[in-house]
Amino acid sequence: MDTFLLSLIVLLAGGLFALLAFRQFNLMKAGYIALSIAGSIIGLSAIRAPLQQGITSTFSTTWLHIFSLSFSLDSLSAFFLIPIFTICPLATLYSFHYMDNTNKKSRVAANFFFLTLLTISMALVATADNIISFILVWEVMSLSSFFLVMHEYHKKDTRKAGYIYFIFTHVGAMFIFAAFSLAYSYTESFDFVSFATMPDNIKIIVFFLALVGFGSKAGIFPLHIWLPHAHPAAPSNVSAVMSGVMIKMGIYGIIRLYARLEATDLVYGEVILTLGIVSGILGVVYALGKHDLKKLLAYHSVENIGIILIGTGIGMIGIATDNMVMASFGFAGGLLHVLNHSIFKSLLFLGAGAVLQKTKIRHIDKLGGLIKSMPTTGKTFLIGSVSISGLPPFNGFVSEFLIYYGAFHGLSLGGSSFIFTIFAILSLAIIGGLAAACFSKVIGVVFLGEPRTKKAMNAPDPEFTMTLPMIILATACIVIGIFPQFFIMTAFQGLQSISTLHAVTTNEIITVADNLAFAARLLLVAFFLSLLLRKIFYLKKTVTSGPTWGCGFTQPSVKMQYTGTSYAMSIIDFFRPFVDIRTTYSGINRIFPGRTTYKTQVDDIAEKALMERIVSPILYLLAKLRWIQHGHIQLYIGYIIATIIVLLLFI
């Protein structure tokens, strides 16, 4: 635990250095990045013993001479620290040139400080061992991420996104507080370990109250509404951390609470699995309909949270039915997807940030041909796209295969468990197909074809400090896919803290991992062999190039290329009425028509329902009560006295 605390001290020193040295801009950035990387490396060294040896270390201190702040580093905490101490330093390195605005030195320094607070608070959330310490660091995490979203507060859309995030994160926190308060009323203890002593019916209430709060942070449908607003508003390095790491704290909270409750009822797994299926499918469908590159990636976070929940739900059903192969591989697949998603989603957000910085464009239909002028960004983004689609031999396939493996072992169950397992398998297949369709749209429209604007035509690759993190993350996607044994074993080691789970034999884990590795390498050999054969066959042939066939047009233009809408609309239309599609078409009503317009917009039904059924009625009611705020201080004092009298009557 001492090494872990040292890492947090070094990280905090980096954040404070950024505030103190902001006038020396380049020195401030270099010092902050160096301390952040050093602190993260120290933090990674602290997780070896909990993972490999199952050793749990603890730390506690007294706060305000009343409350005990207790922290514990076990195997589950250690696994969630991996993405925190891996992605955050890469995001800070990326920020050296990404946030290179000397006119906003103090704002950049504040951004670095709050990013440090976010990193430290996430690490402490993953190790908090009682109610007080968890609530305290959870609030620090929520507030620091709010200030990061509000970085460009002078923009109206940014302020709106920040307020939406603030509301969702604190309403979610209220549900978590309610769950913990109910637990305390039965256990009379702040320690999480006492949760297992509650009656089973109270455990269910506590879990589902907290699920609302954790689900809001994780972006579970329909509590995801803040994601597509906050991620586009935040700087791309912050988006990478929030989407790649921070939303996983909601997943951590769900798994940790489930483990502490020592619950074995079937209802936990069925509800979590259902939420995963809905989030996974609708998340990727909405992503297909978006034209804003960062908003599209935000909806893919909802999709991948759904995949993680499917694995977690399969694990819970396995525990409830005493099917430990199903349980172990379901949980392990979900945990490994936490790591894999943090890698490829951070890669994609960093790539989107590079595109945005060099083109100043987020609308995908105004881009095109970027892989020619931005080859490093394009190739790394392509690797991230294949990975997030769950295709071999990349890392996304490995974690999804483990979930499939656990689900197929659930087909031997009967009753509702069999039905839920079938739906899990079908939904994973649907999600994978839709994700491949979505990212073939993104790659085709953004990086292939011809540039649709001058800004897209002249966009170069970003500086080395921005491309290096993308290269590292792209390499990790390939390495985990081809050499998955170590990472699969690490995911299973992270499960040691779940007392109700009896892990399968090591031999079965090694067999599955070795078979996956062999299949990935075989596929890779076949791929390179096909390239070699193609080169051999074309050795004595003359290869010429010419313009793409213009479909009979003598002067084809870039406007004749496929757009994101034309590519994806037929798929999106299939999912009505779960997707609200608005179409604006001026039509052709004359022999010699003028300029015509065609526009489609895919609306989120959850956000629409929230606005129409909750927000609008509340605003209407508050407008009717506006007369209460009249400016007369005497009446305000009267309100206070009346409130006190009413409260005293209850006492």
N, C-alpha and C positions, 0 to 999 in steps of 0.2 A: 504493500500500500504506500510505502514511503516513496517509491519510484513514481507511482501514479501521481501523488501529490506534488512531487518535484516537477513533473511535466506541466501541471496546471500553473504552478508558480512561474515557470519559464514562459508559458503562453501569456499569462497576465502581464509579465514584464514587457513582452512585445507590444501588447495593446497600450500600455501606459507610455512606452517609448514613442509610439505613433502620436499620442496626444502632446507629448512634451517637445518633440523635435519636428513638428509639422512645418516650421518655417524653412528648415533645410529639407526640401521636398524629396529629392532622390535619396539622401541619407536616411530619411525617415522611412521610406518604402523599403530600402535595402535592409535596414536594421529590423524592421517589423517582420519582414519575410524570413530573415535568418533565424530570429527567435521563435517564430511560429513553426518553422520546419524542425528546429532543434527540440522544441517542446513536444511536437508530435512524434518524433523518433523516440524520445524518452518514454512517451506514453505507450507506444507500440511494444517497447521492451518490457513494460510492466504486465502485459497480458499473457506472457508465455506460460508462467506457472499456473494460473487459473485454468487455462485451456488444456495444456498438456498433462498436468498433474492433478487437476481438480482441486487445487488448493484455494481456499477462500480466505481473504484477508479483510480486516475491518478497521474502521477509524471512526471515532466519535468525539464530539466536543459539546460544550454547553453554550447555548445561545440565550442572551438576555438573563442569564443566571436562572432560567426556568426550564427552557426546552432543551432536549437533547437532539443534536444533529448527528445522525448515524449513517455511515456509508459502508457498503460491503462490495468487494470485488470478487465475484464468482465467475463461473464459466459463461453464463448467459450474458452478464454484464461485459465480460471480456470480448465476446464475439461482437456485440454492438459497438464496442469501442474501435474495432478495426476500421469500419468506414469513416468514423469520426476523425481518427488520427491519420487516415489516408487521403480522404478527399479534401479536407479543410486546408492542409498545407499546399496542395496542388492549386486550389482556388486562390490562395494568397499569392502564390508565385505568378499565376495568370494575371492577377490584378496589377502587377508592376507596370505593365504597359497599357493594360485595359483602362485603368483609372489614372491616366497620365495628364490630368488637367491641372496645370499649375495655377489657374485662376480660382480654383476651389480647394486650396490646400487644407483648410480647416475641415471642410466637409469630407474630404477623402480620409483625413486622419480620424474623424469621428466614425466613418464607415469601418475603418480597420479596427477601431476599439470595440465597436459593437459586434463585429464579426468574431473578435476574440472572446467577448462575453458569451456569444452564442455557442462557440466551440466548447468553452469551459462548462457552461450550463448543461449542454447536451451530455458531456462526459459525466457530470455529477448526477443528472437524471438517471443515467444508466447504472449508477452505483448507489443511489439513495436507498436507504434501508428502513426508513420509518416515514410516517405521514408528514411530519413537520418538515423534514429535510426535502422530501419529494416535492411538496407544494411550493416551498421556497425557491428551489432551483427551477421548477417548472415555470414559475412566474418570470424569473429572470430570463429564461429561454424565450418565452412569449414576448416579453417587452423588447429584448434586444433584437429579435427578428422583425418586430414591428418597425423599429427605427431603421433597420436595414431596408425594408420595403419602401420607407418614406425618404430614401436618399435623394430623389429628385422631387422634393415636396412642392416645388414651384409649379409643377404640372398638375392640372385638375384630375386627370385619370390616375395619377400616382396617389394623390390624396384620397380619392374614392377607393382605390385598391387597399390602401393602408387602413382606412376606417372599416372596410368590410372584414379584413383580416383581424383587426383588433376586436371587433364584435364577436366573430366566430371563435376566436381563440379564448376569449374570456367567458363566453357562454359555455363553451366546452369545459373550461376550468371550473365553472360553477357546478356542473354535473359531477366532475371528479371530486370536488369538495363535498358534495352531497353524499356520494358513495362512501368516502372515507369517514364522514361524520356518522353515517349509519353503522359502519363497521366499528367505530370507536364506541358507540353507544352499547354495543353488545360485548365487545372485548375489553373495554376500559383500558386499552393499551394503544400507544402510538406505533408499536412495532408491527411490521408487515407479517412477521412470522406468526402472530396471534390470529391472523385472519382465518386460519384453518379450523379454529375452534368454534366458529359461528355455526348456527343451524343451517341446513342445506337450503331452505327457502330464503333465508336472508342472504346467503351467498349469491343466489341467482339475482336478487334485486341489486346487490352491491355491484356485481359484474356488469349488469346491463346499464346501470346508471353511469358507471365509469366508461363503458363502451361508447356512449354518446360523446363524452369528452375526448377520449383517445381517438375515436373515429373522426372527430372534427379535425384534430391535428393531423391525422394520417391522410385525410382526404377521401374517406369512404363515401360512396354515393348513398344518400343525397346530401351529405355534410361536406361536400367537396367544393362548394360554390366559391370559396375564397381563392382556390388555387389558380384558376384561369385569369384572375384579376391580379393577384400578388406576383406571380412569377414573371409575367411580362413587364410589370412596373419596376421590379427590383433590378439592379445591375446583374449581368449574366454570371459573374462569379458568385454572387449571392444566390441567384436562382439555382446554380449547381449545388450549393450547400443545402439550401432549403429543400429542394426536390430530391437530391441524392441522399441526404442524411437526415435532416430535421424531421421530415414527415415519418421517418422510421421510428422516431421516439414514440409515436402513437402505437405502432406495431409492438414496440418493446413493452409499453404499458399494458397492452392486452395480454401478451404472453406472460409477463411477469405476474400480473394479477391472477391469471388463471393458475399459474404454478403455485402462488402463495395460498390460494383458496383450496388447493388440492381437490379440485372438483372433478367428478367423473360422470356427471349427468350427460345424456346424449344431446340435450337442448343446446348446450354451449357450441358444440361442433356444428350442429345443423344451422343455427343462426349465423355463425361466422362464415360458414361455407356459402350460405345464400347471399350474404352481403358481398362476399368475394366474387361470386358469379355475376351479380348485378353490376358491381363496380367495374369488373374486368371488361364485360361486353359493352356496356354503355360508355365507359371511358374511351375505348378505342373508336366506337362509332362517332362520338362527338369530335374526337381528334380528326377523323376523316373529313368532317365538315368544316374545319377551321382553316382560315387563310393566313392568319397571323402565326408565324413560325414558332414563337415562344409560347403562345397560347395553345397551339397544337401539342407541343411537348408537355405542357402542363396537364392536359387531359390524358396523355400517356402515363403520367404519374398515377392518376386514378386507376388506369388499366392495370398497371403493375402492382399497385397496392392490392387490387383485386386478386391477382395471381398469388401474392404472398398470403392473402387471407384464405384462398382456396387450399393452399398447402397446410396452413394452420388449422383450418376446419377439418381437413382430412386427418390430421394428427389428433385432434380432439375426439373425433368419432372413433379413431383407432383405440384411444385410451378407454373411451366409454364402453367399447365392445371387446376389450382385452385383446385386440389385434395389434400386437406390438410392432410387427413389420410395417403395417399400414401407418401406425402412429409415428414411428421413428423416421421413416422416409418422408412422411408428410411434413413433419416439423423441420427436418433437416433440409428438405427442398425449399420450404418457406424461408428459413434462415439464410441459406445460400443465395436465394433470390434477393434477399435484403442486401447482401454484399454485391451481387452482380448488378442489381439495379442501380446501386450507388455509383458503380463504375461507368456503365454505359449511359445512364441518364445524365450524369455530370459531364461526360464527354460530349453528349449531344447539346447540352446547354452552353458549354464552352464554345463549341463549333458555331452555334447560333449567335453567340456573342461576337465571335470573330466576323461573321457575315454582317451583323448589324453595325459593328464599328466601321467596317470598310465600305459598306454600301449605304448606310443610314436607312435601310429598307427592311421591314419585317413581313410585308405582304409577299407571299411566295410567288404569286402570279406576276410580280414585277421584277423577279430575279431571272435566273437561267444561265447556263453555261459556266457556272462559277468554278467547276473542277478544272477548267483550263487556266484560269488566272489565279485560282487559290487551290493548287493541287494538294498541299498538305492538309488543309482544312477539309477539302472534299473527300480525300481518301480516308481520313480518320472518322469523318462523319458517316461515311459509307460503312465502315467497320461497326460503329455504334448502331447504325440502322439495322444491320444484319443481326447483331447481338440482341437488340431489343425485340426483334421479330421471332426470337427463339429458334434460329436456324443453326444447324451444325456447320462447322466445328467451332462455334463461338460460345462464350460463357453462358448466355441466356438459355441455350439449349440444355446445358448440364443441370441447372437448377430445376427447370421445367420437367426434365426427364425424371428426376427424383420424385417430384410430385406425382407424375404419371405412374411411376413404379408403386408408390404408396397407394394410389387410387385403385390400380388394378388388383392389388392385394385385398381391397375392400369388396371386390365383386363376389367374394365367397360369403358375405354377410347376407342377412335376410331383412325383410321389412323395409322400413324407411331408410335405413342405412344403405341398403343396396340402391335405392332410387337416388339418394343424394350423391352416391359415388358415381353413378351413371351420368348424372347432370354435371358433375365436376369434370369428368373426362371429356364430355362433349363441349363444355364451355371452354376448356383449355384449348381444344382444337379450333373452335370458332375464334377465340381471341388471337391465337397465333396467325390464322389466315387473314384476319382483318388488320392486324399489325403489319404483316408483310405488304398488304395492299396499301396501307397508309404511307409506309416509308418508301415504297416504290414510287408513290406519288411525289413525296418530298424530294427524293433523289432525282427523279426524272424532271420535275419542274424547276427545282432550285439549282441543281448542279449540272444537269445535262442539257442538251438542246443549245439554243442560241440565246445570248443576253437580250432581255426584253427592254432594258433601259440603259442609258449611258453609264449610270452609276454601277450597274452590275457588270458592264463591259470592262471597266477599268479598275476593278477591285483586286488588289494584291493580297497575298497571304500576310497575316499579322506578324508582329515581331516574335523573336525566339522565345521570350518568356511566356508568350501566349500559346505558341505551337508545341512547346515541350510538354506541358501538362496533357495536351490532347494526344500526343504521341505515346506518352507513358500509359494513359488510360486505354488507348487503342491496343497497345501491346498487352496490357493486362487482360483485355477481352479475349485475345488469341491464346495467351498462355493458359488461362483457366480452362478454355475449351479443349486444348490439346493435351494439357497435363493436369487433369482435374483431381487426381488422387488426393493430393495434400489438402486441397480446398474442401473436398467432400468430407474428409476425415475431420477437418477443423469444424465444419458445421455440426457434425455428430458430437464432437467434443463440447460444443456450446450447449448441448442438451443435458449435460450432466446435472444441472441445477433443477431440472423438473423432476421432482421426487416421484410423481405418479407414473413416470415413463421408465420402463425397463428396456434399455437399448438392445437392438439386435446384436448378434455376434459380429465380431470384427471381420471374420472371414467373409460373411455375406456382403458387408460394406466394401471390402477390398475387391471382391469379385465384380460387383456392379461398377465400381470406379475403374477397374482395369479394362472391363469390356467397353465402357464409354471412351476411355483413352484410346483403345485399339481402333474403335470405329471412327473416331475423329481423325486419327493419323492415317487410316486407310483412305478416308475421304480426301484428305489433304494430298496424299500421294496420287490418287486418281486425278485430282484437279491439276496438279503440276505435270503429270504425265500427258494429260490431254493438251496442255499448252505446248509441251515439247513436241508432241505429234503434229500439232498444227503448224509449228515452226518448220518442222522437217518437210511436211507436205507442200509448204509454200516457198521452199528454198529456191526453186527454179521457175517460179511463177512471178509475173509482173503484176504488182498490186497498184491500181490507180485509185484516185479519189475524185469525187465529183459532188455536185450539190444533191441534197436529199430530194427525192421525187416530190414535186409540188402539186400532186393530185390534179394535173391538167392546167394549173395556173402558170402563166409565163413569168410572173413576177411575184413569187411567194414572199411573205413577210413573216416576221417573228410573231405577229398576232395570230397566225394560223396554227401555232403550236397548241398542243393540249394544255388546258389550264387545270388547276387543281379541282375546280368545280366539275368540269366536264368528265374528268377521270373518276371522281368518287361519287357523284350524285346518284347513280343507279344503285350503288351499294347502300348508301344512306337511306334512300327512299324505301328500301326493303324493311327498314326497322321502324317505320311509322306504326303506331302513334307514339312510340317512346321518344321520337325525335320530332321536334316542331320545325318545319321547313317553311320559310317565307320566301316567295319568289316575286320579283319585280321585273316585268317585261312590258316594254312599250308597244310591242307588236308591229306588224306591217299592215297598214290599212290604206295605202295609196299605190297607184301604178308605179310611180317613181318615188319610192320611200326615201325619207331623210335618215338622219342618224337614229339608230335603234339602240336600246339599252336592255341588258339582261343581267339581273343580279339575284343571287340567292344568299340567304342567311340561315344558318342552323342555330336555333335557340335551345338553350338548356331547359328542359321541362322542370327541373328542380328549382332553378333560379326563377323561372317564370312563376311557378306556384308560390314560391316564397314572397315574391313581390306583390302578387295579386291577392293572396289570401292572408298574409301576415303583415308585411310592411305597409301596404297601402291602407288597410283598416286602422293600424296603429297611428299612422300619420294623420288620418282623418280625425281620429279621436283626439289626438293631441292638438290639432288645429282648433277643435271645438273648445278645448280647455285653455286656450291661449289667454283668455280674459283673466286667468288667475295671476299671470305675470303682468302687473300693472305699474310697478315702480314705487309703490307706497310702502315704506319700511315698517310703518306701524302695523299694517295688515300682515306683513311677513312674520313679524314677531308673534302676532296672533296665531298664525298657522303653527308656529313652533310650539306655543303653549298648548294649543288644542291637541297637537300630536302627542305631547308629553302626557296630557290628561288621559287620552285614550289608552296609551301604553300602560299607565299606572292602573287603569281599571282592569287590564288583563293580568297584571302582576298580582 
